[in-house]
Amino acid sequence: MAATLPEVVQELLSEMAAAVRDGATIPDEHLSSLKFVFGSSAIQALDLVDRESVTLISSPSGRRVYQVLGSSGKTYTCLASCHYCSCPAFAFSVLRKGDSLLCKHLLAVYLSQVMRNCQQLSVSDKQLTDLLLMEKIQEA
């Protein structure tokens, strides 16, 4: 069962995607709404997208994970299907305190999908498993 974002966020991202599909730039009112909902994380996430820091890694079995190169130079793994990021800000601000909907990395994933500005990398199932296990080892 996939987790869902609040309806207002889903609607905002859908409207932004429609603008991009129509060949337009994202309207200023959508960017203002993004900043209103996500605060400074919106600007930081847009910067990550502009720097092409988001990579979709997919395997033949259909598994998909995103890696986001953070502003600190560290790479974080994001699972868009369940709204998860491996960064400390997600663990603290989203999961523990509950005062944020998403961290900047996960927001960058959603924005890169909307803006169609995501690097693509295809790997074998074993390579994807190894990548995820290596990150888990580094976290410990």
Secondary structure as a PSIPRED ss2 file (coil, helix, strand):
# PSIPRED VFORMAT (PSIPRED V4.0)

   1 M C   1.000  0.000  0.000
   2 A C   1.000  0.000  0.000
   3 A C   1.000  0.000  0.000
   4 T C   1.000  0.000  0.000
   5 L C   1.000  0.000  0.000
   6 P C   1.000  0.000  0.000
   7 E H   0.000  1.000  0.000
   8 V H   0.000  1.000  0.000
   9 V H   0.000  1.000  0.000
  10 Q H   0.000  1.000  0.000
  11 E H   0.000  1.000  0.000
  12 L H   0.000  1.000  0.000
  13 L H   0.000  1.000  0.000
  14 S H   0.000  1.000  0.000
  15 E H   0.000  1.000  0.000
  16 M H   0.000  1.000  0.000
  17 A H   0.000  1.000  0.000
  18 A H   0.000  1.000  0.000
  19 A H   0.000  1.000  0.000
  20 V H   0.000  1.000  0.000
  21 R H   0.000  1.000  0.000
  22 D C   1.000  0.000  0.000
  23 G C   1.000  0.000  0.000
  24 A C   1.000  0.000  0.000
  25 T C   1.000  0.000  0.000
  26 I C   1.000  0.000  0.000
  27 P C   1.000  0.000  0.000
  28 D H   0.000  1.000  0.000
  29 E H   0.000  1.000  0.000
  30 H H   0.000  1.000  0.000
  31 L H   0.000  1.000  0.000
  32 S H   0.000  1.000  0.000
  33 S H   0.000  1.000  0.000
  34 L H   0.000  1.000  0.000
  35 K H   0.000  1.000  0.000
  36 F H   0.000  1.000  0.000
  37 V H   0.000  1.000  0.000
  38 F H   0.000  1.000  0.000
  39 G C   1.000  0.000  0.000
  40 S H   0.000  1.000  0.000
  41 S H   0.000  1.000  0.000
  42 A H   0.000  1.000  0.000
  43 I H   0.000  1.000  0.000
  44 Q H   0.000  1.000  0.000
  45 A H   0.000  1.000  0.000
  46 L H   0.000  1.000  0.000
  47 D H   0.000  1.000  0.000
  48 L H   0.000  1.000  0.000
  49 V H   0.000  1.000  0.000
  50 D H   0.000  1.000  0.000
  51 R C   1.000  0.000  0.000
  52 E C   1.000  0.000  0.000
  53 S C   1.000  0.000  0.000
  54 V E   0.000  0.000  1.000
  55 T E   0.000  0.000  1.000
  56 L E   0.000  0.000  1.000
  57 I E   0.000  0.000  1.000
  58 S E   0.000  0.000  1.000
  59 S C   1.000  0.000  0.000
  60 P C   1.000  0.000  0.000
  61 S C   1.000  0.000  0.000
  62 G C   1.000  0.000  0.000
  63 R C   1.000  0.000  0.000
  64 R E   0.000  0.000  1.000
  65 V E   0.000  0.000  1.000
  66 Y E   0.000  0.000  1.000
  67 Q E   0.000  0.000  1.000
  68 V E   0.000  0.000  1.000
  69 L E   0.000  0.000  1.000
  70 G C   1.000  0.000  0.000
  71 S C   1.000  0.000  0.000
  72 S C   1.000  0.000  0.000
  73 G C   1.000  0.000  0.000
  74 K C   1.000  0.000  0.000
  75 T E   0.000  0.000  1.000
  76 Y E   0.000  0.000  1.000
  77 T E   0.000  0.000  1.000
  78 C E   0.000  0.000  1.000
  79 L E   0.000  0.000  1.000
  80 A H   0.000  1.000  0.000
  81 S H   0.000  1.000  0.000
  82 C H   0.000  1.000  0.000
  83 H C   1.000  0.000  0.000
  84 Y E   0.000  0.000  1.000
  85 C E   0.000  0.000  1.000
  86 S C   1.000  0.000  0.000
  87 C C   1.000  0.000  0.000
  88 P H   0.000  1.000  0.000
  89 A H   0.000  1.000  0.000
  90 F H   0.000  1.000  0.000
  91 A H   0.000  1.000  0.000
  92 F H   0.000  1.000  0.000
  93 S H   0.000  1.000  0.000
  94 V H   0.000  1.000  0.000
  95 L H   0.000  1.000  0.000
  96 R H   0.000  1.000  0.000
  97 K C   1.000  0.000  0.000
  98 G C   1.000  0.000  0.000
  99 D C   1.000  0.000  0.000
 100 S C   1.000  0.000  0.000
 101 L C   1.000  0.000  0.000
 102 L C   1.000  0.000  0.000
 103 C C   1.000  0.000  0.000
 104 K H   0.000  1.000  0.000
 105 H H   0.000  1.000  0.000
 106 L H   0.000  1.000  0.000
 107 L H   0.000  1.000  0.000
 108 A H   0.000  1.000  0.000
 109 V H   0.000  1.000  0.000
 110 Y H   0.000  1.000  0.000
 111 L H   0.000  1.000  0.000
 112 S H   0.000  1.000  0.000
 113 Q H   0.000  1.000  0.000
 114 V H   0.000  1.000  0.000
 115 M H   0.000  1.000  0.000
 116 R C   1.000  0.000  0.000
 117 N C   1.000  0.000  0.000
 118 C C   1.000  0.000  0.000
 119 Q E   0.000  0.000  1.000
 120 Q E   0.000  0.000  1.000
 121 L E   0.000  0.000  1.000
 122 S E   0.000  0.000  1.000
 123 V C   1.000  0.000  0.000
 124 S C   1.000  0.000  0.000
 125 D H   0.000  1.000  0.000
 126 K H   0.000  1.000  0.000
 127 Q H   0.000  1.000  0.000
 128 L H   0.000  1.000  0.000
 129 T H   0.000  1.000  0.000
 130 D H   0.000  1.000  0.000
 131 L H   0.000  1.000  0.000
 132 L H   0.000  1.000  0.000
 133 L H   0.000  1.000  0.000
 134 M H   0.000  1.000  0.000
 135 E H   0.000  1.000  0.000
 136 K H   0.000  1.000  0.000
 137 I H   0.000  1.000  0.000
 138 Q H   0.000  1.000  0.000
 139 E H   0.000  1.000  0.000
 140 A C   1.000  0.000  0.000
